[in-house]
Amino acid sequence: MSRISLSRFLIEAQRTEGNLPPELRLLIETVARACKAISHSVNKGALAGVLGEAGSGNVQGEAQKKLDVIANDILLEANEWGGSLAAMASEEMELPYSIPENYPRGRYLLLFDPLDGSSNIDVNISVGTIFSVLECPPGDVAPSEADFLQSGRRQVAAGYTVYGPQTMLVLTFGHGVHGFTLDREQGSFVLTHPDMRIPASTKEFAINMSNQRHWEAPVQRYVGELLAGTTGPLGKDYNMRWVASMVAEVHRILVRGGVFMYPKDARDPSKPGKLRLMYEGNPMAFIVEQAGGAATNGRMPILDIQPSKLHERVAIFLGSREEVERVTAYHAAD
Ligand code: P6P
């Protein structure tokens, strides 16, 4: 089978399906190139002295790892001069980054979590980069936070790169989900997983069970039924996974099905969940829905949520459609 590189795939998408504007194609190529550089740093680890804490904190109040900062800088530097963007927003930065005056400004907004799951870096467990692309509202002034506050339905592209045993880039433009594996010898991403689909049913769930006492009743009910297996109403035994790296969990679900949950819990009623809507929930929900799965906050599709803050959090239930619909129905019945 002839190898299809990411570049060839994107050029064909631009030419045939007409759904990929040249400026967006170039943006994706640039993000992919940045992810290759991040992969190189992640893979060198201790050999490059990039493990451990950066000695700084981010807007979320979390201690930053050296690689969080490195990955963020790589994405900013790769994208600021390309001419596709009006601004960027990152989990690691309180405010959006407007493209400097001396660079050409484009029509897209890029949002990213530069290195999700970074608490796993020092123990050599898979981590990843998550990104989302929106169109910038027209106007000739520098974009503000308000320009980013668009629902997930308005994304024009989304993807992630998982830095695991293989480095894989998974993409959607709203026409299916496609996976590319990094060929380190050639230095290029190669199409290896065309048109990824999530099985509608599953026997695998992912949740951090140590938070169980803090969950709301519908989640207690649903997880209780999963644990009851054949002795309960679901009539089958389930297996559990928890990598504590969302990108790794979502990738597993895309490849073999499953349901991932990070519910709201009672510890902080002001927070609807731990994960962030704009650069974790929305891109992953776009990918999951495009692969035939479902993604809700327990009560509505994540992609329909109208954001009010750039770093707002969201509860997440995503993956195999049958399971997400079940736990969402339990919320509705509550
Ligand atoms: P916990 C990583 O910090 C992350 O943002 C996601 O990648 C992951 O799914 C979740 O948080 C893990 O959270 O509470 O289990 O450490």
Residues whose N, C-alpha, C, O or C-beta is under 5 A from the ligand:
A	BS01	P6P	D116 G117 N208 A244 S245 M246 V247
